[in-house]
């Protein structure tokens, strides 16, 4: 006998906070403020409790750190990923703020053992962005004063089903970068058709929305 199970609606569970362990709250606060992350809140009872919250630009989730908010060792948070639309531009912005950032790198044919610091797709870092500039494949890394490790990951085209909700942009530069990609792709589209596309605004709109949602891009 087979019992049919009626599908139920999944209640939204939005990832909100990541706790990072630090040894000096004031020093960490200065570091993350220098990243130009949004300062959200700070609470303290003046003695044994202190908490600070920051949010990266365009992020729906925030980070908190402080005194007596986590039992983990300062610097033990590793592999904290920050998605950017242009890895080289993002690295230059951090360098301009005095942040020590690694060179842009990509993986070596899915090799997961080696002497390099591990990251999501392997443990061998090859200098420079991914030669084909594939989405998800170019990285750079930096650490906060305690050694908590952050990784920049370039994502320009989401895998299917990865994004829900409205199309949004974290900054003017992110929107501009998306428009440039749409313009380049549309130029190739017009080459194939051999004529000017009078409906180019619709084509651009479809490209931009689909790129963020991980849906097939217009041809």
ChimeraX attribute file (.defattr): number of C-alpha atoms within 10 A of each C-alpha:
attribute: neighborCount
match mode: 1-to-1
recipient: residues
	/A:1	3
	/A:2	4
	/A:3	5
	/A:4	6
	/A:5	6
	/A:6	6
	/A:7	6
	/A:8	6
	/A:9	6
	/A:10	6
	/A:11	6
	/A:12	6
	/A:13	6
	/A:14	8
	/A:15	9
	/A:16	10
	/A:17	14
	/A:18	14
	/A:19	15
	/A:20	22
	/A:21	25
	/A:22	27
	/A:23	15
	/A:24	14
	/A:25	16
	/A:26	11
	/A:27	14
	/A:28	19
	/A:29	20
	/A:30	10
	/A:31	16
	/A:32	19
	/A:33	15
	/A:34	13
	/A:35	15
	/A:36	14
	/A:37	17
	/A:38	16
	/A:39	15
	/A:40	12
	/A:41	10
	/A:42	14
	/A:43	11
	/A:44	12
	/A:45	8
	/A:46	7
	/A:47	7
	/A:48	8
	/A:49	12
	/A:50	16
	/A:51	17
	/A:52	19
	/A:53	21
	/A:54	21
	/A:55	19
	/A:56	18
	/A:57	16
	/A:58	15
	/A:59	14
	/A:60	11
	/A:61	14
	/A:62	19
	/A:63	16
	/A:64	21
	/A:65	23
	/A:66	24
	/A:67	18
	/A:68	12
	/A:69	15
	/A:70	14
	/A:71	8
	/A:72	13
	/A:73	13
	/A:74	16
	/A:75	17
	/A:76	14
	/A:77	19
	/A:78	15
	/A:79	15
	/A:80	16
	/A:81	15
	/A:82	17
	/A:83	17
	/A:84	20
	/A:85	21
	/A:86	18
	/A:87	20
	/A:88	18
	/A:89	12
	/A:90	17
	/A:91	22
	/A:92	13
	/A:93	12
	/A:94	16
	/A:95	13
	/A:96	10
	/A:97	11
	/A:98	12
	/A:99	17
	/A:100	14
	/A:101	17
	/A:102	16
	/A:103	17
	/A:104	20
	/A:105	20
	/A:106	23
	/A:107	22
	/A:108	15
	/A:109	10
	/A:110	10
	/A:111	12
	/A:112	16
	/A:113	11
	/A:114	11
	/A:115	9
	/A:116	12
	/A:117	11
	/A:118	15
	/A:119	19
	/A:120	14
	/A:121	17
	/A:122	18
	/A:123	18
	/A:124	21
	/A:125	22
	/A:126	16
	/A:127	16
	/A:128	15
	/A:129	20
	/A:130	19
	/A:131	9
	/A:132	8
	/A:133	13
	/A:134	13
	/A:135	15
	/A:136	20
	/A:137	18
	/A:138	25
	/A:139	31
	/A:140	24
	/A:141	22
	/A:142	18
	/A:143	18
	/A:144	16
	/A:145	16
	/A:146	18
	/A:147	15
	/A:148	19
	/A:149	18
	/A:150	19
	/A:151	20
	/A:152	26
	/A:153	25
	/A:154	24
	/A:155	22
	/A:156	21
	/A:157	20
	/A:158	17
	/A:159	16
	/A:160	13
	/A:161	10
	/A:162	10
	/A:163	15
	/A:164	9
	/A:165	7
	/A:166	9
	/A:167	12
	/A:168	12
	/A:169	15
	/A:170	13
	/A:171	10
	/A:172	9
	/A:173	13
	/A:174	16
	/A:175	15
	/A:176	12
	/A:177	14
	/A:178	22
	/A:179	16
	/A:180	12
	/A:181	17
	/A:182	21
	/A:183	16
	/A:184	11
	/A:185	18
	/A:186	19
	/A:187	13
	/A:188	13
	/A:189	17
	/A:190	14
	/A:191	11
	/A:192	10
	/A:193	9
	/A:194	9
	/A:195	9
	/A:196	11
	/A:197	14
	/A:198	8
	/A:199	8
	/A:200	13
	/A:201	10
	/A:202	10
	/A:203	19
	/A:204	19
	/A:205	14
	/A:206	16
	/A:207	24
	/A:208	20
	/A:209	15
	/A:210	19
	/A:211	24
	/A:212	24
	/A:213	20
	/A:214	17
	/A:215	18
	/A:216	14
	/A:217	15
	/A:218	16
	/A:219	11
